[in-house]
Amino acid sequence: MKSYRKELWFKVPTRRAFINITPDINECLRASGIKEGICLVNAMHISASVFINDDEGGLHQDFEHWLEKLAPEKPHSQYAHNGFEDNADAHMKRQVMGREVVCAITEGKLDFGPWEQIFYGEFDGKRDKRVLVKIIGE
């Protein structure tokens, strides 16, 4: 069995964003040489997420509005966590969108449904953050 590990780094210029990282994951898969196995992709920061969904702009706007209703950024004073930082809402948004995804690898490709893509969700941007890619298989 082989194992491959890579960190992808992001510095999103806005507080929140959704970035399609499927091409990055496909490049990792090619570099790994693994044809059958699993691929773990996880956010290494507690105010960011990794999730699978459709790459459709309207849906991403819907996510943004829905998440803001669930955990509004402001007023910052509404959260006990906020003091040194003002990112309690980002922690909550991450809980909803998830920390990681695990994907099957079949015949050297991510074994996805027709519209599935992997996204990095940033909820407290403007600084360096990373995503771990771990691929295990043969």
Summary of the structure (lengths in Angstrom):
residues: 138
radius of gyration: 16.0
end to end distance: 5.1
largest distance: 51.3
contacts: 407
relative contact order: 0.39
helix: 28%
strand: 38%
